[in-house]
Amino acid sequence: MFDLNRPWRLHPQVSVRPEPFGALLYHFGTRRLSFLKDRTLLAVVQQLRTEPTAGAACTSAGVGPADLPRYQRALGALASSNMVIERTP
């Protein structure tokens, strides 16, 4: 399970292209393409670099407690495809 209490960031080889439906993520290292299907998830991903934890990024992007499990699963999928990686100090 994706740990919302840890710091995460986009992988340095991932490019983000915002779209009306959310965004496209392209990993230049693995050549994988991922779709973010809503703009709130895009906001969460963008907040990862500045917030201390993924949970804080969710809160900052306006994700409420009832929706948090859905965003946790989405971030977990992005982590398993190496689109987001744990941030180290």
Secondary structure as UniProt FT lines:
FT   TURN            4..5
FT   STRAND          8..10
FT   TURN            12..13
FT   STRAND          14..19
FT   TURN            20..21
FT   STRAND          22..27
FT   TURN            28..31
FT   STRAND          32..36
FT   HELIX           39..47
FT   TURN            48..50
FT   HELIX           54..60
FT   TURN            61..62
FT   TURN            65..67
FT   HELIX           68..80
FT   TURN            81..82
FT   STRAND          84..86
//
